């Protein structure tokens, strides 16, 4: 008997999910390109704006405000309309934000840079939820690890963007033309990738009405203690990753006396370590399990950050950044994957846990900027260490419960929104 869905799904074939996966990977790579392009030029942007360390912390707060707004608004939109509109809007906002930062730095407008970062954060927050929900749906439908490689594509984008940024920084290429050119490249990539995202993923059916006529309300997903602990892991790992994304070039320049070019090179090393960890993470998770991988990752990141803080040699500190990157690489995607293991509320759980991660992006830049202004950026990074230690213990929540049956909150979710999964 013929499959009734075959004619409705343009992605079926030898591998019905190939186009969808490639589109997801391209869109996450796009965000990485945008982030690292401006991060590698952070010292130049800081100088162009005439901002202090604390002032840069306030400017970076725009990224946090946008990110949190995007994450908090993405979940309800996905539940009503699916992930695709959220992904489209997020992608376009990231592209626009990169261009705005370039123009603002050229004009010396700190407020403009704040707005540009807010656009990137808003777009990244929306896209983060939508792309993770899409990735979790593909992962569930295929039975293959997708989220580590999906986040690896983001890290690959940061590597590419960082390498380009290093070359242009060394050549003293104007920031405005660098970021405008990158925005054009990102727009072209979006034009190819967005049509490959199907409609409807993550959209929830309307709940039945209670006897009184009102819609029944489900209990909050945060009533699950395991999900709370997974949220703690995501918060700590996101804080560790975000601290590097926000401050690593300046940490190496101001804290270890490196040149701006060498500081960008160290950031590229961090991004490369993140990329290696994420692309190799799938088989590692399948072999050792989520809880063990998360615990070891947190310890690895602790060792790396401590070495960066206390090493007297810039070379040792630069090498230790690789441990920082490897340790932080799998925390977010593996924890998000664990949160999405629910047959009915996977999208809502992913949204909730990702929100805890973006809470780290909200408080991280101003907190580290304030501490860096008064104590120095190196001692400020001890906050990252403290959170990672907590994550190492909380990671046990990602392991299956004892017993033969898989409980409801650990079952493999089905994608009820995408035609390709039915």
Secondary structure, 3 states (H helix, E strand, C coil): CCCCCHHHCCCCCCCCCHHHHHHHHHHHHHHHHHHHHHHCCHHHHHHHHCCCHHHHHHHHHHHHHHHHHHHHHHHHHHHHHCHHHHHHHHHHHHHHHHHHHHHHHHHCCHHHHHHHHHHHHHHHHHHHHHHHHHHHHHHHHHCCCCHHHHHHHHHHHHHHHHHHHHHHHHCCCCHHHHHHHHHHHHHHHHHHHHHHCCCCCCCCCCCCECCCCCECCCCCHHHCHHHHHHHHHHHHHHHHHHHHHHHHHHHHHHHHCCCHHHHHHHHHHHHHHHHHHHHCHHHHHHHHCHHHHHHHHHHHHHHHHHHHHHCCCHHHHHHHHHHHHHHHHCHHHHHHHHHCCCCCCHHHHHHHHHHHHHHHHHHHHHHHHHHHHHHCHHHHCHHHHHHHHHHHHHHHHHCCCCCCCCCHHHCCCCCCCCHHHC
